[in-house]
Amino acid sequence: MNNVISQFVAAIQASDNMDASAMDANNGATDLLRDADQLTMLCTACFWASLEMEERREVRGTLSLCSPASTLLAKAFTNSVPVTIPNLVALLTASPRTPLAVHVGSEGPAIWGVLDVEPDGLLRLRIAGNGTLLVSRSSRVLALLHKGTVSIPVAADEASLEHLIANALGKDNFQKFRPHVSDKIIVPDKLIRVGTTMIRHGHGGTLVLVPPKNQSWRRSVRFRFSFDEDSAKLLQVSVHDFEVGTYEAVRNYDDLVAGRNTASIIALRERYEALNFLRTLNQSLLRRVGDLSLIDGAVVMDLDLCLLGFGAILLFGPEDFLVTSLNAVTGELREQISLEDLGGMRHQSAARFVHGNRATEVFVVSQDGRLSLFSWSERMQCVAVVQNLEHFIWEYRTV
């Protein structure tokens, strides 16, 4: 195991930007990243902690390499806590979604507090599963330790993730995953924020995405709560107004710099305040969509961002079939998987629903924060599930 950890540490240091001119020589987090021995101690403790159980729950969570001087929004401990397996298990159980702050202390790697807000660009070490460690910076995955193997993930950013899904599932026309409400709105970014809320609230949930013009799926959904037409379009209209406002704000700024803008400073300020209000409103509306999954049943939304209802029961037949799974981090493709091997009832229900409604997609979040996408693959003529998507949206914040 020591050899594997050493390979993991080497991959981190090789993949990350180690430009000395851009790093603070007196920074404890920088010292930790530069020191292979100290970094090995940290990764080894995290690996063994990942195999532990606390109150019958697996240990999951994130450590951010960060020194106290780098952030003002953190809860610092009176005394730094040494990085040991028992300390990691206790602190990650208490703070599974809020990152712990770690740097090199006087006696080795130490946890000095809990980060309420993370500075941009931090290196993050995440315990992502039993024996699975993942390191990322600014939403880019740098290295993965999984099943005793160290790799640089195939899909290390959003663009390559989309390409991976498209190729593996046979979706050569990727517009289905990137529909536009207008020329300036890309839906996946909004879905990521909904998914992040579902991960963070810890209950898990199901988000069903349906085509806006094909209503055949309705025979397979029984709503507990549904919205009227105007209410359903509230998010769509708000997002559209914000995107248009952003475009106009950029154009007004360019005109101002070029001397073409005749608007007064007061008028420009009023436009900025209106845009800021819309930004806050959009964040709130997206967060509320995710919160609707706190009750049992699925949230249903179409690909034009119309929110149709929640608490929905998905109806499907009893037939059994085999599915294909794609690990979004490693690129591993597994075929001929039974429904029972997918996971619990949420996952099995999602697979059965997509099998009967092939124009739909379903996101499922489990209680431990794992995010999967269920879709029909035309190439393989079966239901395909893309797993481990949570690793690519962890950097998104719900504020």
N, C-alpha and C positions, 0 to 999 in steps of 0.2 A: 504493500500500500504506500509506503514511503516513496517509492520510485514514481508511482502515479502522481502523488501530490507534488513531487519535484517537477514533473513534466507540466502539471497544471500551472504551477508558479512561473515556470519558464515561459509558458504560452501567454500568461498575463503580461509579463514584463516585455515580451517580444511584440505583442499585439498593441499594447498601450503606447501612447506618445511619451517617450522618456526624455524629451528634449530638456536638458538641464537649464537652458536659458529661460524656459517658461515655467520653471518650478522653483518654489521657495525653499532655499537650503535649510531654513530654520523651522520648517513645518513638519510636525510629527507624523502627519499623514503621508507626506512626501517621503520621509525617512522610512516609513513602513513599506511603501511601494518599492523603494530602491533596494531594501535589504532582503535578499532572498531567504535568509534563515528566519527572520522575523515573520515574513509573509508565509513561509511554510508552516510555522507554528500556528498562525491564525487559520490557515486553510485546513490543517490537520484537525484542529479543535472543532471547526465547523463541520467537517466531514463526519466525525464521530458523533457530534450532537445531532446530525441529521438522521441517525439511526435510533435515537432515543424516543421514548414516549413519555408524555406528561399528562396525567389524568386521562389516559387512553387516547390521547390526541398526538398526532405526529408533529414534530417540531419543524416549523417553517418561519421564515422571516429574512430580514435584510440587515446587513452591516454596511455602513457608509464610511469610507476612509476620509476623515474630516477632523481638523484640529479646532479647538475652541475658538481661536481667533478668526476662523473662517465664517462663522455664523453667529447671529445675534438671537435667533429664535430656536433655542434648544433648552431642554431641562437638564442641567449638569448635576451629576452626583457630587456629594460632599467629598467623597474619595473615589478615584477611578477604580473600576472593577477589573481584576485580571481576566484575560480571556482563557477560561477553562470550560470544560464540557458542562459541569453542573451550572456554572454561571450563565452560559449561553442558553441552556435549556430553560432556566428560570426566567431570564430576561426576554427571550423570544416568545415564551408562553404568555408573558405579561404584555408584550408589545409586538404582536405578530405582523402588524401592518405599518407601524411607525418605525423607521429605521433607527438602529442603534449607531452611535457615533464611536468610531474606533481609531486609535492612532498608536504610536509607539510611546509607552510610558517609561518610567525609570527602570522597570523590571521586565520589559517586554510589551507585547501587544496588550492594550487595555481599552476597556469601554468607559468613556468619560461621561456619557449622557445619552439622551434620546432627542432626535432631531424633529422639531415641529415643522420646520420648513428647511428643505435641503438647498444649499447653494447649487448653481448650475455647474455641470461638468464633473461631479464627484464620481469616483470609482466606487461601484457597489458590488458587494459580494452577497449573493443570495443563496440561502438553503432552499432549494426548489423541490426536493423530494428525498426519499431514502437513498443516501449515497450520491445525491445529485447536487452539485454546486455550479453556479452560473455567475460570471463576472460581466458587468456592463458599465458603459459610460455614455451619458447623453443619448440614451435609447439604443446604442449600438452594442451588441453582444460581442465581448472580446474572447471569451474562452468558456468551455463547458466541460465539466467532469460528470460523466454519466455511464453507469454500468462498468466502472473500472477503466473507461477509455476517455482520453482527453482529446478534444477537437475544437476547432474554430467553427462555429455553427454555419450551416449552409445559408440560412436566411438571417443575416446579421443586421438587417434594417427593414423598414416597411416595404420599400420598393422590391427588394429581392424576395421578401416573404410573399408578396403578391405573385411574383414570377414563379416561385416554387409551387404555390397552390394551383396556379393556372396550368402549369405543365403536368403536375402530378394528377390532377383531376380531369384533365382534358378540356378545360375551359379556355379555349384559345381566344375567344372573344371575351375579354375580361370586363366589359362594360357592365355586366350583371352585378359585379362586385363594386363598381365605381359609378353608380348612376348619379345624375346631376339634376338638382331641382332647377338650377339655371346654369349658365356656362361657368359660373364662379363658385359653385358649391359642390364639394366632394363629400359624399355621405359617409364613407368609412371612418373619417376622422370623428364624426359625430357618434357613430356606433361604438368607437373605441371608448369614448367618454361615458357612454351608457354602461358599457361592459365594465369599466373601471369602478363605477359606483356599485355595480352588482358584486364585484369582487370585494370591495371595501366594507360593505355592510355585513358580510359574513354569513348571510342566510342562503346564498346561492340563488339561482333562478333560471328562467327560460325566456329568451327573447325570440319571437317568431317574426321573420321578415317575409312579407308576401308581395307579389307583384301588384302594382296599382291598378292595372287594367284587366287583370284576370281574376275573376271572383269565384272560381271553382273551388278554392280552398275553404270557402265559408261552410260548406257542408261538413267539414271535418273539425270545426271549431264551435264550441258552445261557450259564449261569453257570460261571465258573471256580472261584469261591469263593462259597458261600452259607452263611447262618447258620441255626441251629436256631430254633425258635419263641421260646424264652425269650430267647435272645441278640438276636433281631431286635427284640424289644419293649423292650430295655434303655433306649434313648434315649427312647422314648415314655413309659415309666414314670417315668424320671428327670425329664423335663420336666413331666409331670403333677404329681409330688410337689412340685417347686419352685414351680409356679404356685399350688397349693393352699396351700403353706407361706407364700408371699408374701401371699396373701389373708388368711390367719389372722394373720400378723404385723401387717398394717395394722389389722385388727379389734382385736387385742390392744392396739395403741398407742392407738387411739381410745377403747377402754374404760379404759385407764390414765389418759388425759387427763380423761375424764369421771368418774373415780373409781369405775368399775364393775369394774375388774380386781382380783381378789383373789389373783392369782398372785404368788409371791415374785419378787424381783429375780433371784435365782439361777435360777429356772425360766425367766424371760423371757430371761436371758442364754443358757441352754442351747438354747432354741429358736432364738435368733439365730445361734448358732454352727452349729447343724444346718442352718439355711437357707443360711448362707454356704458350708458344705461342698457343698450341693446346687448352688449357683450355680457354684462352681468345677468341680464334676463335669460339669454341663451344658456349660460352655464347653469343657472337655476333650473330651467326647464329640462335640460338633459339629465341633470342629477335627479329630478323628480321622476323621469321615465325609469331610471334604474331603481329608484326606491319603490316603484309599483310592484316590483318582483318580491317584495318582502312578504306578501301574502301568497298562499299556495295558488298555483295556476300560472299560465304563461302571459307575458306582455306581448301584444300583437301590434306591429307597426309596418306600414308599407314602405317601399323603397323610395318614395317621395317624401319620407319623414312625416307622414300622417299617422298619428297615434290613434289606433282604432279601439283598443280596450285592454283590459287586464283581468287577472283572476280566471283566465280562460282554460277550459278543459279541452285537451286535444283528443280527437276521436280517431280511431284507427282499427284496422282488422287484427285478428289474432295470429296471422301467419308469421312464421319464422323465416329468416333469410340471413345471409352472410353479408358482412360489410367489409370495407377497406379502411385502414387508418393510416394517417400520415403524421409523423412527429415533426412539427414545424421547426423544432430546434435542430434536430440531427438530420432531418431529411429521410429518416427510415420509413419505408413503406411496408405495411403488413396487410396481407390479403386473407380472405376466408376466415374472418373473425365472427364468432357467434355474438348474438345480442347480449347474452349473459356476461360475456367477457368485456363488454363496453364499460360497464359500471352499473350504477343504480337505476331507479325507475325513470329519473329525468332523462338520462342518456338513452335508455331503451325507448322511451316515449318519443323523443326527438327523432330517432332513427326510423321508427314506424311511421311517424307523421310525414317525414320527407319521402319515405318510400311510396306513400299514397298521394303525395302532393309535390310533384317533382319540380315545380317552378318556385318552390319556397326554399329558404335557408333557415336554420335554427341555431342560435347561440345558446349554449348551456354553461352555466357557472356552477360548479360544485361548492359545497360549504367550505372546503379547504382552499378555495380560490382558483381552482383550475378551470381554464376556459377552453371550450371546444366548439367547433363549427361543423354542423351537419349539412350536407349538400348532396344533390344527385349528380353523379359523374356520368356524363354521356359516353365518355371513352370506355369506362369499365362497366357501364350499365349496372351500377349498384350504388347504394348509399355509401358515401365516403365521409369520414370524420377527420377533421384536422385538429390535432391535439396540441397542448402546450402553448397555446396562443397567449396565455397570460404573461409569458416571458417578454413579449414584444410590446405590451401596453403598460408595463409596470411603471414606466417613467411618466406617464400621464398623471396629472394631478386633478383631483376634483375639489375645487375651491369655491 
